[in-house]
Amino acid sequence: MKIAILGGTGEQGPGLALRWAMAGEEVIIGSRSQERAEKVAAELNAELGQARIRGLENPQAAEAAEIIVLTVPYTAHLSTLESVKTQVQGKIFVDVSVPLDPENPRRMKMPSAGSATEEAQAFFGTETKVVAAFQNVSSHLLRDPQHAIDCDVLVCGNDAEAKKTVMGLVTQMGLHAYDVGPAESARVVEGMTSILIRLNIRHKVKGSGIRLTGLPR
Ligand SMILES: NC(=O)c1ccc[n+]([C@@H]2O[C@H](COP(=O)([O-])OP(=O)(O)OC[C@H]3O[C@@H](n4cnc5c(N)ncnc54)[C@H](OP(=O)(O)O)[C@@H]3O)[C@@H](O)[C@H]2O)c1
């Protein structure tokens, strides 16, 4: 599977890229700058010991991939969606965005659509299958691929098949995914991240996460 990670040059993208590349997927780092994308891809390939990751500008990365993952700050959400609108038509779009209040990351500032995921789905239309995932997994944990992550991944979206595909990608990383319903559930999933940030600050840690109990694994 070809996976593009838009904004893959930041905190959250490289860990996802590394873990999928280690699982055998072809990964494209997307950026506003071809040079930055190539630089990060080269660094990750050096870490991997093989060339499974390349770098392209966001629209070209989205065009070349079957699955497009968005890891940009929420303030860049709509502008990045606009930049890839035609390239993502008919594909699976994984939104990792968390609409935190830029003035206080312990709080949410949800868009009028309800959540970033619903905003993306409304923006693209039903042809593109938007799935929310990884909002509650810390970049610090993802970025260290030699260590298993003690955390579950909540996946939601309106298309059952697209969710199954994304849950398969979560499983490839050794994490357990739960389907928690339609795109509307992203209001809770995204919102939970502000609580995890509070806990990180209070307990002076970098990677609090969530684990569901009482369910089959
Ligand atoms: N970090 C975490 O632990 C974590 C955990 C869960 C969810 N998330 C969510 O994942 C998303 C990405 O988080 P992050 O920490 O990876 O963000 P980040 O490091 O601040 O930014 C990621 C990338 O976004 C691009 N970007 C920054 N400003 C932009 C702008 N104005 N317009 C277009 N692109 C811009 C940059 O790439 P280029 O300059 O190369 O284009 C940057 O490298 C956020 O929505 C965050 O809430 C993060």
The ligand as an SDF file (V2000), in Angstrom:
LIG
                    3D

 48 52  0  0  0  0  0  0  0  0999 V2000
    2.6430   15.5280   18.3550 N   0  0  0  0  0  0  0  0  0  0  0  0
    1.8730   14.6310   18.9480 C   0  0  0  0  0  0  0  0  0  0  0  0
    2.2610   13.9270   19.9100 O   0  0  0  0  0  0  0  0  0  0  0  0
    0.4490   14.4260   18.4440 C   0  0  0  0  0  0  0  0  0  0  0  0
   -0.3100   13.3890   18.9950 C   0  0  0  0  0  0  0  0  0  0  0  0
   -1.5940   13.1830   18.5220 C   0  0  0  0  0  0  0  0  0  0  0  0
   -2.1180   14.0100   17.5330 C   0  0  0  0  0  0  0  0  0  0  0  0
   -1.3540   15.0240   17.0340 N   0  0  0  0  0  0  0  0  0  0  0  0
   -1.9430   15.8840   15.9990 C   0  0  0  0  0  0  0  0  0  0  0  0
   -1.2370   15.6470   14.7950 O   0  0  0  0  0  0  0  0  0  0  0  0
   -1.1330   16.8680   14.0590 C   0  0  0  0  0  0  0  0  0  0  0  0
    0.3330   17.1310   13.7690 C   0  0  0  0  0  0  0  0  0  0  0  0
    1.0090   17.3180   15.0030 O   0  0  0  0  0  0  0  0  0  0  0  0
    2.5740   17.5800   15.0360 P   0  0  0  0  0  0  0  0  0  0  0  0
    2.9520   17.6770   16.4560 O   0  0  0  0  0  0  0  0  0  0  0  0
    3.2420   16.6160   14.1300 O   0  0  0  0  0  0  0  0  0  0  0  0
    2.6270   19.0410   14.3550 O   0  0  0  0  0  0  0  0  0  0  0  0
    3.9210   19.8840   13.9580 P   0  0  0  0  0  0  0  0  0  0  0  0
    5.1510   19.0930   14.1950 O   0  0  0  0  0  0  0  0  0  0  0  0
    3.7970   21.2310   14.6010 O   0  0  0  0  0  0  0  0  0  0  0  0
    3.6940   20.1310   12.3990 O   0  0  0  0  0  0  0  0  0  0  0  0
    3.6910   19.0670   11.4670 C   0  0  0  0  0  0  0  0  0  0  0  0
    3.9890   19.6140   10.0970 C   0  0  0  0  0  0  0  0  0  0  0  0
    2.9070   20.4240    9.6530 O   0  0  0  0  0  0  0  0  0  0  0  0
    3.3740   21.3240    8.6660 C   0  0  0  0  0  0  0  0  0  0  0  0
    2.8460   22.6620    8.9530 N   0  0  0  0  0  0  0  0  0  0  0  0
    3.1130   23.4430   10.0320 C   0  0  0  0  0  0  0  0  0  0  0  0
    2.4680   24.6320    9.9280 N   0  0  0  0  0  0  0  0  0  0  0  0
    1.7980   24.5890    8.7500 C   0  0  0  0  0  0  0  0  0  0  0  0
    0.9790   25.5120    8.0570 C   0  0  0  0  0  0  0  0  0  0  0  0
    0.6820   26.7190    8.5590 N   0  0  0  0  0  0  0  0  0  0  0  0
    0.4400   25.1320    6.8500 N   0  0  0  0  0  0  0  0  0  0  0  0
    0.7330   23.9150    6.3300 C   0  0  0  0  0  0  0  0  0  0  0  0
    1.5250   23.0040    6.9430 N   0  0  0  0  0  0  0  0  0  0  0  0
    2.0430   23.3350    8.1320 C   0  0  0  0  0  0  0  0  0  0  0  0
    4.8950   21.3540    8.7670 C   0  0  0  0  0  0  0  0  0  0  0  0
    5.3950   20.6690    7.6270 O   0  0  0  0  0  0  0  0  0  0  0  0
    6.1150   21.4480    6.4130 P   0  0  0  0  0  0  0  0  0  0  0  0
    6.6530   22.7260    6.9720 O   0  0  0  0  0  0  0  0  0  0  0  0
    7.2080   20.4940    6.0380 O   0  0  0  0  0  0  0  0  0  0  0  0
    5.0620   21.6330    5.3800 O   0  0  0  0  0  0  0  0  0  0  0  0
    5.1860   20.5620   10.0210 C   0  0  0  0  0  0  0  0  0  0  0  0
    6.3940   19.8550    9.9780 O   0  0  0  0  0  0  0  0  0  0  0  0
   -1.7790   17.9540   14.9020 C   0  0  0  0  0  0  0  0  0  0  0  0
   -3.0890   18.1980   14.4680 O   0  0  0  0  0  0  0  0  0  0  0  0
   -1.7610   17.3690   16.2990 C   0  0  0  0  0  0  0  0  0  0  0  0
   -2.8010   17.8570   17.1140 O   0  0  0  0  0  0  0  0  0  0  0  0
   -0.0690   15.2390   17.4530 C   0  0  0  0  0  0  0  0  0  0  0  0
  1  2  1  0
  2  3  2  0
  2  4  1  0
  4  5  1  0
  4 48  2  0
  5  6  2  0
  6  7  1  0
  7  8  2  0
  8  9  1  0
  8 48  1  0
  9 10  1  0
  9 46  1  0
 10 11  1  0
 11 12  1  0
 11 44  1  0
 12 13  1  0
 13 14  1  0
 14 15  2  0
 14 16  1  0
 14 17  1  0
 17 18  1  0
 18 19  2  0
 18 20  1  0
 18 21  1  0
 21 22  1  0
 22 23  1  0
 23 24  1  0
 23 42  1  0
 24 25  1  0
 25 26  1  0
 25 36  1  0
 26 27  1  0
 26 35  1  0
 27 28  2  0
 28 29  1  0
 29 30  1  0
 29 35  2  0
 30 31  1  0
 30 32  2  0
 32 33  1  0
 33 34  2  0
 34 35  1  0
 36 37  1  0
 36 42  1  0
 37 38  1  0
 38 39  2  0
 38 40  1  0
 38 41  1  0
 42 43  1  0
 44 45  1  0
 44 46  1  0
 46 47  1  0
M  CHG  2   8   1  16  -1
M  END
$$$$
